[in-house]
Amino acid sequence: LLDDEKVELAFKCGRDSFLFTSKRILQIDVKGLSGSRVEYLSVPWNHIRAFSVESAGTFDFDAEITVFTNIGDLPRISQDLRKGKADVMAIQRFIADKLLGTDTELVSEHAVFAEGQHDSGSGSLFAWMGDDSRMVDATQMDQQYHSNPPLLQGCEHVEMAFKGRRDLVLFTTKRLILVDMKGFTGKKVEYFSLPWITVQCFGVRSAGSWLDKDSELMVWTDINDVRSLGDDKFIPRNSYLEMDFQKDKVDLMAIH
């Protein structure tokens, strides 16, 4: 460590260690039978572009944290956490403070809170099957995710919120959050956070004919996160995000 550097969070798995310091993420990998060969991987915080935390499920006893970078050969770093041995929400808040800062952000004047709007569900079998999102009360989501679970920073507020079958998309004053309920019970939940500064460009696409029931939001990021299919073919993962909206339950131009 540097003279002015401090370890702020630390995790240990067998012989290996995973450290969050005041300047970087440091992964210590002890190799070989004797352990004399050690790899120290350092990723400065300014190269971390997004992150996710995943709670443990009913039958999956591990939680997980993943950070996404803009480094060509190192798009993501993941670490499993033993259930009950690490506070996933505290880790999430720690990384959020590192990436989002602690200064108060003003609420956008173009935000549509849909306060008091009753969520009557999708009202459409095709929208439900397609997991198309509808606009829901952002004020209610803001209250929920400041307390249970405490996902948001104190100065952070949900400006717009959308719900599919079970999953949520939240637009806050500081980031885009995808809440992904996994498994049959939905107890295992992934919270993916994309700071707005990571978004490089975006687009919206309106619904077409009566057969085309959804509109879309497209987001391109500076995260170098793609999956190779071989033969120089790639598909985007978090380098490109697309969200489907139910056309009669979302104001697409308000999003734009």
N, C-alpha and C positions, 0 to 999 in steps of 0.2 A: 504494500500500500504506500501511497504518497504521504508525505508528512502531514498534509492538511486533509487527508481522506479518512473517513470513518465508516465502519461497517454499521449499517442501520437495520438490516434484517438478515438472518442467516438460517440456512436449512442444511440438514445433513442426511445423507442416504448411504448407509454402509460406510465406505471409506471416502466417498465423494462429498463435495460441498457445493452449495449454491448460495452466493452472497449478493445482496443488494447494498452497494456502498453509496456514499454521497456523490460519487462521480461516474459509476459504471455498474454493470452487472458482471460478476466474476464467477465463472464456472470452473471448479477444480475437479479434474478427473484423474483419479489415481489408477494407474494401469499396471498390469502384470501381477504375478504371484507375490513378488517381494514388495511391490508398491514403491519401488525406487524411481520408476518412470512416472512423471506427473505432467499433465497438460493444464495450463492456465489460460482460459479463454476470457478475454475482456471485451465487452461491448459498451462503449460510452453511451450515456443516456440520450444524447442528441441523435443517435442512430436508431433508437426505439421509436417506431412510428404508430403503433397500435398495440393493444393487448387484450387478452381475454382471461377470465377465470371461470372454472367449471366446478360446481359443487359435486359432492359425492352422491351417488344414487342409492337405491334400495339394495341392489346386488353388486354394484360397482363401488367398492369401498375407498377408492382413491379420488381425491379432488385433483385439479390440474390448473396450472397457470401457463400461459403461452404469451410470449412477446414476439412482435413482428417487426422486422427491420427493413432498411433500404439497402442492405448489403447484398451484393449479387449472389454469392455462394452460401449465404447464411440467412435465408429469408425468415426463419422462425426458430425460436428456442423454447422448449417445453420442459416442465418439471412437474412430476407427480408429487402429491402431498398426501400423507396418510390421514384418513378420516379421523377427526377429533384431535389431531396433533398440530393443526395450523388453522388460524382464523382467516378463511378465504376472503371475507369482506374487508378485513383489516389490510390484507395484502393488496386487494383491489384499490382501496383508498390510498395506500402508499404510492402505488404506481401512478394513480390518477394525479396525485399531487406533483409527482415528478414530471409528468408529461403535460398536464393542463395548467400548472401553476396554481397559486392560491388567490390571485387578484380577482376581485368581483367583476363579472361580465354583465353588461346591460342586456336586458331582454330585447329581442328583435321587435321592431314596431310592426313587422309583417307577420308575426306569429299568430296562429289560429288556435286558441286554447280549447275551443269547443266546451267551455265550462258549463256544467250542468246538463250536457247532452246525454240523453239516455242511450245506452248501448243495447240495441235490440237484436244484436247478432247480425250475421251476414244477410239473412233473409233470402238466400239463394243457394241452392244445392251446388251449382257450378262454382260459385265463389268459394263455398266451403271446401269443395274438392280441390280447387286450385290454390287453396290457402291464401286467397287475396285478402289484403288488409283493408280495414275500414277505420275511419277516424274515430277516436274515443276521447274522453275527457282528459286533457293534459294536466289539469289542476289535480285531479284525483291521482294520476300516475306520479305527479310530483310529490304529493304527500306520502304515497306508498313507498317510493324508492328513496325517500329521506329517512325512513324509519324501518321498514320491514320488506326487504333487507335494506340496510343503510348503504345504498349503492352510490348516491350522489354526494358531491362536495356540499358543504354548507352554503356556499355562495352560488351554487349551480341550480338551475331550474329547468324543468321540462317545458318546452314551448309548444311542441306538437307531439301527438302520440297516435299510434296506429296498432290495430290488433288483427291477427289472422285467426286461425282455429284456436291455437293456444299461445302462439309466439307474439312478441311485441317489437315494434320499432319506435324508438324514442329519439326525438330531436331535442337536445338540451342547449343551453347557452354555450357549452364548451365542446360537445361531441355528439356523434351519432352512436346510439347504443342498440344492439340487437340482442334481444332476450329470447333464447332458444330453449324451450321446454323439451327435454329428451325422455325417451322411454315411455312405457305404458302409464306409469304413475305420474310422470312429470316432476318427480322429486329431484332428479339430476338436471341442473339448469346451467347453461353457458351464457355468460354475459360478455359480449364482445364490444369493445370500446374503440371508436375511431375518432380521434381528435379532428376538429374541422380543418386545422392547418394541414392535415395529411391529404385532404381532398384536393385534387389537381383540377378536375373539371366535372361537370355533371350535365345531365339532360333529362327531360321528361318526354314521354310518348303517350299521347291520348289514345283512348280506345277507338277501334274502327267500326266495322259493321256490327249488326246485331249478334253475329257469331263471336265477335271479339269483345269479351265482357270485362276485360281489365285494362288499366293504364299502367305505365311503368315509370319508375325512377331509376336512372342509371348513374352510378358514381364511379369515377376513376380515381385511384389513389397513387401515392408514390411508394407503396409497399411492393417490394420485389417478391411477390408470392404467387408463383404459377406452378402448375404441375406438368411435367413432361410426359408426353405420350409416345415418345420416340419418333424417329424420322423427322426431326425438327418441328414437331407438332406440340403445341402447348395449350393448356386451358387455364384461364385465370382462376385464382382462388380469392384472396382478399385484395388483389391488385385491381379487381373490377367487381362491383356489387350491383345487383339488380333486384329491385323490390316491386312486387305486383300489388296494385291497389284496385279495390272494387270501384268501378267507374262512377256509380251513382252515390257513393258514400265518402268520397274524398275530393276535396277541391284541389285539383292538380296545379292550377295556376298559383294558388296560395303557397304550395310547396316550392314551385319554381321561383 
